[in-house]
Amino acid sequence: MNRGTVVVVGDALLDVDLRGESRRSCPDVPAPVLEHMTRSYRPGGAALTARLLSGEEGVDVVLLTALGEDSAAEEVVRGLGAGVEVASLVVRERTPCKTRIRACGTTVARVDEGCEPTIGCSEDIDVRSLLEGASAVLISDYGLGVTGRSEVREAVAAVLGRVPVVWDPHPKGSPPVPGVDLVTPNEAESFVAGPEEGTARARVRRLVDRWRAYAVGITLGERGAVWADARGGHGSSRCEVVDSPGDTCGAGDAFAAACTAALLSSTEIGRAVEAGTQAAAGFVARGAAGAHTFPDRRRRPAVGLFTPSPVTGNARRRGERIVATGGCFDVLHAGHVDLLHRARALGDHLVVLVNDDASVRALKGDDRPVVPGHDRARILSALECVDTVVLFDELTPTRLLEEIRPDVWVKGGDHDPETLPETPVVRAGGGEVVTVPLLVGRSTTHVIDHIRGRVGASTL
């Protein structure tokens, strides 16, 4: 059952774990000497929240964030996998990166890079339209600037009361937009409500008024969570005790993600907080954020939404030959796969530009697409020959091609390169247009007609 699309809005980070063994200390300073170092990456901040949500059954996830044009952005996108589509609202000078240096399982230092809140502007994303198409919105604030942007706050305000909105705050971030359904601070973040000697139950009630939220749920670590709402409702949730949790990093993200997923099915705050508490406890028991790392240079698919992926930009900077192709790719069949393999053979990096649902309807009729755009993107990303998938919302991908500037643009042999609308754009960027033979008798229309015929015959 498809439960709709959750849009996660916030600051994406790249978390890096640099692990080593230490058998001695420096002779001149009291610091461990690390040897046999290994490096692993994981999506952090809003990116971790999006990845956790993508594991919820029947939920499509879009991450609206700000990334730099650098290798850290590439690692963030790859770490998300095919279950999350990425829309880069703005462009940073560099992607925020936090490197934890760990000796024998203990963090001895952390290095933060690119964590300044200053971000540039982009007009490629219509934030309001993106949020209006969501079934729920989760704001994941890490104090790096995304949630303070006026277009984000206005878009959130516009969907209040129509879809559940959860706000996971940060001490250095922006205050929640008044009227959100649930704000999820941890215990330290809850002290903005007043004196530290107040109880969590007292603070949660004050926060409802301070933030003008429908409800607030404070996470209390091993003690569970407490919540209160604007109608006087309140309660608490206990969690299963985790034996000696070595790492709780990301537990708040797991809590907010599970609360959001629960609110897709029920408006009961108590039920959502209970789901969040249990999800956070399970997350910590499984190793917390550290369980979501992947080693250096591991290939993962990248999916973008209305914007080229940083994976493609980095491939170009490495001097790789960029190949692109595009189309609806509705009901993937052998003809599609053959074309994609032929296209990939012409270069080093294949970008597949996919018409979104509205543009497919405009091109093919009201009964298409059969497969929604989010699913089509995921299926294509699972193919080994595909490096990046980008959904676009126009009839032709000419605007994207101006940005990507592929070395080769590939279409099927049923097209004449001289009449394609993409040809002038590709050639102006220094690329060439190539057509490849099609497999005879393979087409989406043929597959759909065949299925309809079999269904019709079975009803006779």
C-alpha positions as CSV (number, residue, x, y, z in Angstrom):
1,M,0.0,0.0,0.0
2,N,1.4,3.4,-1.0
3,R,1.2,5.8,1.9
4,G,2.3,8.8,-0.1
5,T,5.4,11.0,-0.2
6,V,7.1,12.5,2.8
7,V,9.2,15.5,2.1
8,V,12.1,15.9,4.5
9,V,13.4,19.5,4.6
10,G,16.6,20.4,6.3
11,D,20.4,20.4,6.6
12,A,22.1,17.3,5.1
13,L,25.5,16.4,6.4
14,L,28.2,13.9,5.5
15,D,29.3,12.0,8.6
16,V,32.7,10.3,8.4
17,D,34.0,7.8,10.8
18,L,37.8,7.5,10.9
19,R,38.6,4.5,13.0
20,G,41.9,3.2,14.2
21,E,43.7,1.1,16.8
22,S,45.8,2.7,19.6
23,R,48.4,0.9,21.6
24,R,50.4,3.8,22.7
25,S,50.3,7.6,23.4
26,C,52.2,10.5,21.9
27,P,55.4,11.1,23.8
28,D,55.0,14.9,23.7
29,V,51.2,15.3,24.4
30,P,48.6,13.1,26.2
31,A,47.0,11.9,22.9
32,P,46.6,8.4,21.5
33,V,48.6,7.4,18.4
34,L,46.2,5.8,15.9
35,E,47.2,3.1,13.4
36,H,45.5,0.8,10.9
37,M,43.0,3.5,10.0
38,T,39.7,2.8,8.1
39,R,37.3,5.4,6.8
40,S,33.5,5.0,6.3
41,Y,30.8,7.4,5.4
42,R,27.1,7.8,6.2
43,P,24.4,10.4,5.4
44,G,23.9,12.6,8.4
45,G,21.4,15.3,9.7
46,A,18.4,15.6,7.4
47,A,19.9,13.0,5.1
48,L,19.9,10.3,7.8
49,T,16.3,11.2,8.7
50,A,15.4,10.8,5.0
51,R,17.2,7.4,4.8
52,L,15.4,6.1,7.9
53,L,12.0,7.2,6.5
54,S,12.7,5.4,3.2
55,G,12.7,2.2,5.2
56,E,9.0,2.7,6.1
57,E,6.7,0.5,4.1
58,G,4.8,2.3,1.3
59,V,6.5,5.6,1.8
60,D,8.2,7.6,-0.9
61,V,10.8,10.1,0.3
62,V,12.1,13.4,-1.1
63,L,14.9,15.2,0.6
64,L,14.9,19.0,0.1
65,T,18.3,20.3,1.2
66,A,21.4,22.3,0.4
67,L,24.6,20.6,-1.0
68,G,27.9,21.8,-2.3
69,E,29.4,20.8,-5.6
70,D,32.0,18.5,-4.1
71,S,32.8,14.9,-3.3
72,A,31.1,15.1,0.1
73,A,27.8,15.8,-1.7
74,E,28.4,12.8,-3.9
75,E,28.9,10.6,-0.8
76,V,25.7,11.9,0.8
77,V,23.6,11.2,-2.3
78,R,25.2,7.7,-2.8
79,G,24.6,6.9,0.9
80,L,20.9,7.7,0.6
81,G,20.5,4.9,-2.0
82,A,17.7,4.6,-4.5
83,G,14.9,5.1,-1.9
84,V,15.4,8.8,-1.5
85,E,15.1,11.5,-4.2
86,V,17.2,14.5,-3.7
87,A,16.3,18.1,-4.5
88,S,19.0,20.6,-3.8
89,L,17.3,23.9,-2.9
90,V,20.4,26.0,-2.8
91,V,24.1,25.5,-3.4
92,R,26.7,25.7,-0.6
93,E,30.3,26.5,-1.1
94,R,30.9,23.1,0.4
95,T,28.8,20.3,1.9
96,P,28.8,20.1,5.7
97,C,31.1,17.3,6.8
98,K,31.7,16.0,10.4
99,T,34.5,13.6,10.9
100,R,34.7,11.6,14.1
101,I,38.1,10.2,14.9
102,R,37.6,7.0,16.9
103,A,40.2,5.0,18.8
104,C,39.3,1.5,19.9
105,G,35.5,2.4,19.7
106,T,35.8,5.8,21.5
107,T,35.6,9.2,19.9
108,V,38.7,11.2,20.7
109,A,38.0,14.2,18.4
110,R,35.7,15.5,15.8
111,V,36.6,17.8,12.8
112,D,33.8,19.9,11.4
113,E,34.1,21.4,7.9
114,G,31.7,23.4,5.8
115,C,29.3,23.9,8.7
116,E,28.8,27.6,8.2
117,P,25.1,28.6,7.9
118,T,25.7,30.7,4.8
119,I,24.1,29.3,1.6
120,G,23.5,30.6,-1.9
121,C,20.3,30.8,-3.8
122,S,18.7,28.7,-6.5
123,E,15.5,29.1,-8.5
124,D,15.3,25.6,-9.8
125,I,13.0,24.2,-7.1
126,D,9.4,25.3,-6.5
127,V,9.3,24.6,-2.8
128,R,5.6,25.4,-2.3
129,S,4.6,23.0,-5.1
130,L,6.9,20.3,-3.8
131,L,5.4,20.5,-0.3
132,E,1.8,20.8,-1.6
133,G,2.3,17.4,-3.2
134,A,3.4,15.7,0.0
135,S,1.4,13.5,2.3
136,A,3.6,14.7,5.3
137,V,6.5,17.1,5.9
138,L,9.4,16.6,8.3
139,I,11.6,19.5,9.1
140,S,15.1,18.3,10.2
141,D,16.9,21.4,11.4
142,Y,20.6,21.2,12.1
143,G,21.2,24.9,12.4
144,L,22.9,25.3,9.0
145,G,20.4,27.7,7.3
146,V,17.9,25.7,5.2
147,T,15.0,26.0,7.7
148,G,15.4,29.8,8.0
149,R,14.9,30.5,4.3
150,S,11.7,32.5,3.7
151,E,10.5,30.3,0.8
152,V,10.8,27.2,3.1
153,R,8.9,28.8,6.0
154,E,6.2,30.1,3.7
155,A,5.8,26.7,2.0
156,V,5.5,25.0,5.4
157,A,2.9,27.5,6.6
158,A,0.9,26.9,3.4
159,V,0.4,23.2,4.1
160,L,-0.4,23.4,7.8
161,G,-3.7,21.7,8.6
162,R,-3.7,19.8,5.3
163,V,-0.9,17.3,6.0
164,P,1.0,16.4,9.1
165,V,4.1,18.6,9.7
166,V,6.8,17.5,12.2
167,W,9.6,19.8,13.2
168,D,12.8,18.5,14.7
169,P,14.5,21.6,16.1
170,H,18.2,22.6,16.8
171,P,19.5,25.1,19.3
172,K,21.3,27.0,16.6
173,G,18.4,26.7,14.1
174,S,15.2,28.6,13.3
175,P,12.1,28.4,15.6
176,P,9.4,26.1,14.3
177,V,6.8,27.7,12.1
178,P,3.7,28.3,14.3
179,G,1.0,25.7,13.9
180,V,3.1,22.6,13.2
181,D,1.6,19.4,14.4
182,L,4.5,18.1,16.5
183,V,7.9,19.5,17.6
184,T,10.4,16.9,18.8
185,P,13.3,18.5,20.9
186,N,15.6,16.4,22.9
187,E,16.0,17.1,26.6
188,A,18.8,19.6,26.2
189,E,16.9,21.5,23.5
190,S,13.8,21.7,25.7
191,F,15.5,24.0,28.2
192,V,14.8,27.0,25.9
193,A,11.4,26.9,27.7
194,G,12.6,28.2,31.0
195,P,14.7,27.4,34.1
196,E,16.6,24.1,34.1
197,E,15.1,23.0,37.4
198,G,11.6,22.6,35.8
199,T,10.4,19.1,35.1
200,A,10.2,17.7,31.6
201,R,6.4,17.7,32.0
202,A,6.3,21.3,32.9
203,R,8.7,22.3,30.1
204,V,6.8,20.4,27.4
205,R,3.6,22.4,28.3
206,R,5.5,25.7,28.2
207,L,7.0,24.8,24.8
208,V,3.6,24.2,23.3
209,D,2.8,27.8,24.1
210,R,6.2,29.2,23.2
211,W,6.3,27.6,19.8
212,R,2.5,27.8,19.2
213,A,2.6,24.2,18.1
214,Y,-0.3,21.7,18.2
215,A,1.9,19.4,20.2
216,V,5.5,18.9,21.5
217,G,7.2,15.7,22.4
218,I,10.5,15.8,24.4
219,T,12.8,12.8,24.1
220,L,14.5,11.8,27.3
221,G,16.9,9.1,26.2
222,E,16.6,5.9,28.2
223,R,13.7,7.4,30.1
224,G,11.5,7.6,27.0
225,A,9.6,10.7,26.1
226,V,6.9,13.1,27.4
227,W,4.4,15.0,25.3
228,A,1.6,17.6,25.6
229,D,-0.8,19.3,23.2
230,A,-2.6,22.6,22.9
231,R,-5.9,21.0,24.0
232,G,-4.6,19.9,27.4
233,G,-3.7,16.4,26.4
234,H,-0.5,14.9,27.7
235,G,1.3,11.7,28.3
236,S,4.6,9.8,28.4
237,S,6.2,6.9,26.6
238,R,8.6,4.4,28.0
239,C,11.3,2.7,26.0
240,E,12.9,-0.7,26.3
241,V,16.3,-0.4,28.1
242,V,19.3,-0.8,25.8
243,D,22.2,-2.5,27.5
244,S,25.1,0.0,27.7
245,P,24.3,2.0,24.5
246,G,27.7,2.8,23.1
247,D,26.4,5.2,20.5
248,T,23.2,7.2,20.5
249,C,24.0,9.4,17.5
250,G,20.9,9.8,15.3
251,A,18.4,8.6,17.9
252,G,16.5,11.9,17.6
253,D,16.4,11.5,13.8
254,A,14.9,8.0,14.3
255,F,12.3,9.4,16.7
256,A,11.2,12.2,14.4
257,A,11.1,9.9,11.4
258,A,8.9,7.3,13.1
259,C,6.6,10.0,14.5
260,T,6.1,11.3,11.0
261,A,5.4,7.9,9.6
262,A,2.9,7.2,12.4
263,L,1.0,10.5,11.7
264,L,0.4,9.3,8.1
265,S,-2.0,6.8,9.5
266,S,-3.3,8.4,12.7
267,T,-3.7,11.9,14.2
268,E,-3.1,10.7,17.7
269,I,0.0,12.4,19.1
270,G,0.3,9.8,21.9
271,R,0.4,7.0,19.4
272,A,3.0,8.8,17.3
273,V,5.3,9.5,20.3
274,E,5.0,5.9,21.3
275,A,6.1,4.8,17.8
276,G,8.9,7.3,17.9
277,T,10.2,6.1,21.3
278,Q,10.2,2.5,20.3
279,A,11.9,3.3,16.9
280,A,14.6,5.3,18.7
281,A,15.3,2.5,21.2
282,G,15.6,0.0,18.4
283,F,17.8,2.2,16.4
284,V,20.3,2.6,19.3
285,A,20.1,-1.2,20.0
286,R,21.1,-1.9,16.3
287,G,24.2,0.3,16.6
288,A,22.6,3.8,16.0
289,A,24.0,5.9,13.1
290,G,27.2,3.9,13.0
291,A,25.2,1.0,11.6
292,H,24.4,3.0,8.5
293,T,27.9,3.6,7.3
294,F,29.3,2.4,4.0
295,P,33.0,2.0,3.1
296,D,35.0,4.3,0.9
297,R,34.2,4.2,-2.9
298,R,31.3,1.8,-2.6
299,R,29.0,2.3,-5.6
300,R,25.5,3.3,-4.8
301,P,22.8,4.6,-7.2
302,A,21.9,8.3,-7.1
303,V,18.4,9.7,-7.6
304,G,17.7,13.4,-8.1
305,L,14.6,15.5,-8.4
306,F,14.5,18.3,-10.9
307,T,18.2,18.9,-10.5
308,P,21.4,17.3,-11.7
309,S,23.1,15.1,-9.1
310,P,26.4,16.1,-7.6
311,V,27.5,12.6,-8.5
312,T,27.4,13.6,-12.2
313,G,29.3,16.9,-11.5
314,N,32.1,15.0,-9.8
315,A,32.3,12.5,-12.6
316,R,32.9,15.3,-15.1
317,R,35.5,16.9,-12.8
318,R,37.3,13.5,-12.9
319,G,37.4,13.7,-16.6
320,E,34.8,10.9,-17.2
321,R,32.8,10.8,-20.4
322,I,29.2,11.7,-19.6
323,V,26.4,10.0,-21.5
324,A,22.7,10.9,-21.1
325,T,19.4,9.5,-22.3
326,G,15.9,10.3,-21.4
327,G,12.2,9.3,-21.7
328,C,9.2,8.1,-19.8
329,F,10.4,4.6,-19.0
330,D,6.9,3.6,-18.0
331,V,6.6,-0.2,-17.4
332,L,10.3,-1.0,-17.8
333,H,10.9,-3.7,-20.5
334,A,13.8,-5.4,-22.4
335,G,13.9,-2.6,-25.0
336,H,14.6,0.0,-22.3
337,V,17.3,-2.2,-20.7
338,D,19.0,-2.8,-24.1
339,L,19.0,1.0,-24.8
340,L,20.5,1.8,-21.4
341,H,23.2,-0.8,-21.8
342,R,24.1,0.5,-25.3
343,A,24.1,4.1,-23.9
344,R,26.4,3.2,-21.0
345,A,28.9,1.5,-23.3
346,L,29.4,4.9,-25.0
347,G,31.0,6.5,-21.9
348,D,31.9,6.3,-18.2
349,H,28.8,7.7,-16.5
350,L,25.2,7.3,-17.6
351,V,22.5,9.9,-16.6
352,V,18.9,8.9,-17.2
353,L,16.5,11.8,-17.4
354,V,12.9,10.7,-16.6
355,N,9.7,12.5,-17.3
356,D,7.7,13.1,-14.1
357,D,4.0,12.0,-13.9
358,A,2.5,15.3,-15.1
359,S,4.7,15.4,-18.2
360,V,4.0,11.8,-19.0
361,R,0.3,12.5,-18.9
362,A,0.8,15.4,-21.2
363,L,2.8,13.3,-23.7
364,K,0.9,9.9,-23.4
365,G,-2.6,10.7,-22.2
366,D,-4.5,10.7,-18.9
367,D,-4.2,6.9,-18.4
368,R,-0.4,7.1,-18.2
369,P,1.9,6.6,-16.5
370,V,1.1,3.2,-15.2
371,V,4.1,3.3,-12.8
372,P,4.5,6.5,-10.7
373,G,7.6,8.6,-11.2
374,H,9.2,7.8,-7.8
375,D,8.9,4.0,-8.6
376,R,10.2,4.4,-12.1
377,A,13.3,6.3,-10.7
378,R,14.0,3.6,-8.1
379,I,13.7,0.8,-10.7
380,L,16.1,2.5,-13.1
381,S,18.6,3.2,-10.3
382,A,18.7,-0.5,-9.5
383,L,20.3,-1.2,-12.9
384,E,24.1,-1.6,-12.8
385,C,24.5,0.4,-16.0
386,V,22.8,3.5,-14.6
387,D,24.8,6.0,-12.5
388,T,22.3,8.8,-11.9
389,V,18.6,9.2,-12.4
390,V,17.0,12.7,-12.6
391,L,13.2,13.4,-12.7
392,F,12.2,16.4,-14.6
393,D,8.9,18.3,-14.9
394,E,8.9,19.5,-18.5
395,L,8.0,17.9,-21.8
396,T,11.7,17.8,-22.9
397,P,14.8,17.8,-20.8
398,T,16.5,20.7,-22.7
399,R,17.0,22.8,-19.6
400,L,18.6,20.0,-17.7
401,L,20.8,19.2,-20.7
402,E,22.1,22.8,-20.6
403,E,23.3,22.2,-17.1
404,I,24.6,18.6,-17.5
405,R,26.3,19.2,-20.9
406,P,26.6,15.5,-21.7
407,D,29.3,14.4,-24.1
408,V,26.7,12.1,-25.7
409,W,22.9,12.3,-25.9
410,V,21.4,8.9,-26.8
411,K,18.0,8.2,-28.2
412,G,16.4,5.2,-29.9
413,G,16.7,4.5,-33.6
414,D,13.2,5.6,-34.3
415,H,14.3,9.2,-33.9
416,D,16.0,11.5,-36.4
417,P,18.8,13.4,-34.6
418,E,18.2,16.5,-36.8
419,T,14.6,16.8,-35.6
420,L,15.1,16.2,-31.9
421,P,14.5,19.3,-29.7
422,E,17.5,18.3,-27.6
423,T,20.0,18.3,-30.5
424,P,20.8,22.0,-30.6
425,V,21.3,22.2,-26.9
426,V,23.6,19.2,-26.8
427,R,25.7,20.3,-29.7
428,A,26.0,23.8,-28.3
429,G,27.5,22.3,-25.2
430,G,30.1,20.4,-27.3
431,G,28.3,17.0,-27.2
432,E,27.1,14.7,-29.9
433,V,23.7,13.1,-30.6
434,V,23.7,9.3,-31.2
435,T,20.8,7.0,-32.0
436,V,21.0,3.2,-31.2
437,P,18.9,0.4,-32.7
438,L,15.8,-0.7,-30.9
439,L,14.7,-4.2,-30.0
440,V,12.0,-5.2,-32.4
441,G,8.5,-5.6,-30.9
442,R,9.3,-4.2,-27.5
443,S,7.3,-1.1,-26.4
444,T,5.5,0.0,-23.3
445,T,2.3,0.4,-25.3
446,H,2.6,-3.2,-26.5
447,V,3.1,-4.5,-22.9
448,I,0.1,-2.5,-21.6
449,D,-2.2,-3.6,-24.5
450,H,-1.1,-7.2,-23.9
451,I,-2.0,-7.0,-20.2
452,R,-5.3,-5.4,-20.9
453,G,-6.1,-8.1,-23.4
454,R,-5.3,-10.8,-20.9
455,V,-7.4,-9.1,-18.2
456,G,-10.3,-8.6,-20.6
457,A,-10.2,-12.2,-21.7
458,S,-10.2,-13.5,-18.1
459,T,-13.4,-11.6,-17.4
460,L,-15.3,-13.3,-20.2
